[in-house]
């Protein structure tokens, strides 16, 4: 039986370096560093509002009440998981402990959740980090995740069209209103955009202030349809 070269390379890689579950240490699934039991136990986000991505009690195609009253700056947010354990462990390990293997798993889980897309965006754009934070961290976690999603979906990745021009305070400790003020006018397009349908990629969305402000900058640049793809969705702080 003849197999393509890429199939043989995957077989050899799995034999030499079998996937290992990042959560329990058992053998992982093919191309996934997670075992079947841990994969099934993940807090998948469903059902959710088709616009803001927040959990809902029942599946519906109608926006939640908050989105009907005040639509967000983007058209749709799709998140794979709820931001709770063990997803929090994976995301914090990536952002604060440089565990880049977590980015690969998170990107694979997001791509798995997205599945086949009827109308795929023309481009994936990760949320940019300010240069000072990028130097301190050494990488942009949203970009690392977006690389995996791009490879799985075939959608081109654009990491150069936008910049974060303000060194904002960390959003995690701020309330919703403070987050919006903190991130205001933090993004600027560094290169012209010819596409009209894009997806912003981020690791976790809480209030939506960051992706919302980034969506505004993209909208001003002429993008007509903006989706947000996030590994996790957190409940906004009360």
Protein Blocks (a to p, Z undefined) as FASTA:
>chain_A
ZZdfklmmmmmmmmmmgcddfknopacdehiacdfklmmmpccdddddfklopacfbdcf
bdcfklmmmccfbfbdcdfbdcddfklmmmmmmmmnopaklmmmmmmmmmmmnmpafbac
fbdcdddddfklmmmnopafklmmmmmmmmmnopacdfklpccfbdcddfklpcfklmmm
mmgokbccfbdcfbfbdcdddfbdcklmmmmmmmmmmmmnopabdcdddfbdcdddZZ
